[in-house]
Amino acid sequence: MRLTGTGKMGKDMRAGAALLAAGLLLAGCGVGRINSRDFAQPSGALPAGSTVAVLPFENLTNHPNAGQIAADIVSTELYGVDGLRTVEVGRVRSRLSAGKPAADAASTATASTDGQPDAAPLDAQAAGRTLGVDAVLAGSVSEYGYQHGLREEPVVGLNARLVRVSDGAVLWTSSQSEAGRGYFSRDSVNNVAQRVATRMIHSLRPVVAATR
């Protein structure tokens, strides 16, 4: 004797399980929570061919090297902006260390939690003069690590501003943060930081005059 009702129930259960699995898979593949705010001067505020240096980012997190990591990632993204010439990050650090652009030389670095140096706030315009560039990109890291809860999600928050050295004018500011992705495709903190930096520098592009 064939129990058609039981067979239908089994099919319904299998279909429900398949839908649940598909939903979880999509949740795992979806992008995490994103917050983004950008403000920029009119297009072409920075002439094409301008030189830009990324200063060491101020580290406001418990991660010992978050400021250095963020500055490196942002600098790499900046290389892809047409019309800008980016100063290599190692050269920036060595020249700042040698030149001591801030009034208080000790403010160029502070000890992090593991004894390694990390960035403290710099006078962006003074640093730019020491480096001999047209503009500097300065910033801070507000989040860099894992958010604890039902599941540990990687979270990154960056804030940045582009300062014209000649007059100290702020041409662009950006505040970006993102929490990592879902259950089955868990991100690393560095992957999230890369996406945050990519969005950040994309918003800067209109500030640079088109190349001729």
Buried (B, 14 or more C-beta within 10 A) or exposed (E): EEEEEEEEEEEEEEEEEEEEEEEEBEEEEEEBEEEEEBEBBEEEBBEBEBBBBBBBBBBBBEBBBBBBBBBBBBBBBBEEBEBBBBBEBEEBBEBBEEBBBBEEEEBBBBEBEEEEBBBBBBBBBBBBBBBEBBBBBBBBBBBBBBEEEEEEBBBBBBBBBBBBBEEEEBBBBBBBBBBBBBEEEBBEBEBBBBBBBBBBBBBBBBBBBEEE
